[in-house]
Amino acid sequence: MNEEQDLSPYIDLMKSFLANKIDAHEFEGRYLSMFKEDTTDWSEEEYENLNYLFGEIDAFTPDPELRNENDIDEDQLREATKMTLTKLSMLS
């Protein structure tokens, strides 16, 4: 319960995506897997930020032909990632 909570895997992944070291497709797959398998007892604020980005990634639809009004494009995904990274960096 008192285990050190380490946001660095999430932060590193977000930084890689924002620095164009990985593409949106790879970011999407890695983040969704990481979050779904995560059993860490995050603080409410940490969890809310991680879960927010999970939802944004889930709404990410790269193909404009398939995108509806609830979906987001890559630019919006990058903005959501940048915002989440800023908030998480202030927490850690």
C-alpha positions in Angstrom: 0.0 0.0 0.0 2.8 2.4 0.9 4.7 1.3 -2.3 6.4 4.1 -4.2 4.2 5.2 -7.1 6.3 5.8 -10.2 4.7 7.8 -13.0 7.9 7.7 -15.1 6.9 4.9 -17.5 3.8 7.0 -18.5 5.8 10.2 -18.6 8.5 8.7 -20.7 5.9 7.3 -23.1 4.2 10.6 -23.4 7.5 12.4 -24.0 8.5 9.9 -26.7 5.2 10.6 -28.5 5.4 14.3 -28.2 9.0 14.3 -29.5 7.9 12.2 -32.5 10.1 9.2 -31.4 7.0 7.0 -31.7 4.0 7.5 -33.9 0.4 7.9 -32.7 -0.4 4.2 -33.4 2.4 2.9 -31.3 1.6 5.4 -28.5 -2.0 4.3 -28.5 -1.2 0.6 -28.3 1.5 1.0 -25.6 -0.5 3.4 -23.4 -3.7 1.4 -23.5 -1.8 -1.8 -22.6 0.2 -0.1 -19.9 -2.9 1.4 -18.3 -5.1 -1.7 -18.6 -2.4 -3.8 -16.9 -1.6 -1.3 -14.2 -2.5 -2.3 -10.7 -0.8 0.7 -9.0 -2.9 2.3 -6.2 -2.6 5.8 -7.7 -3.8 8.9 -5.9 -7.1 10.2 -7.1 -5.5 13.1 -9.0 -2.9 10.8 -10.6 -5.6 8.3 -11.6 -7.9 11.0 -13.0 -5.1 12.3 -15.2 -4.1 8.9 -16.4 -7.7 7.9 -17.0 -8.4 11.1 -18.9 -5.6 10.4 -21.3 -6.8 6.8 -21.6 -10.3 8.2 -22.7 -8.7 10.6 -25.2 -6.6 7.8 -26.7 -9.7 5.6 -26.9 -11.4 8.5 -28.8 -8.5 8.8 -31.2 -9.4 8.0 -34.8 -6.6 8.6 -37.3 -8.8 8.2 -40.4 -10.9 11.3 -41.0 -13.4 9.2 -43.0 -14.2 7.2 -39.9 -14.1 10.0 -37.3 -17.3 11.3 -35.8 -18.0 14.3 -33.6 -16.9 12.4 -30.4 -13.6 11.3 -31.9 -10.3 13.2 -32.0 -7.5 13.5 -34.5 -3.7 13.3 -33.9 -3.3 17.0 -33.2 -6.0 16.8 -30.5 -4.4 13.7 -29.1 -1.0 15.5 -28.9 -2.7 18.4 -27.1 -4.4 16.1 -24.6 -1.0 14.3 -24.1 0.8 17.6 -23.5 -1.8 18.7 -21.0 -1.7 15.4 -19.1 2.1 15.4 -19.1 2.1 18.9 -17.6 -0.4 18.0 -14.9 1.4 14.7 -14.0 4.8 16.5 -13.9 3.5 18.9 -11.3 2.3 16.0 -9.2 5.5 14.0 -9.2 
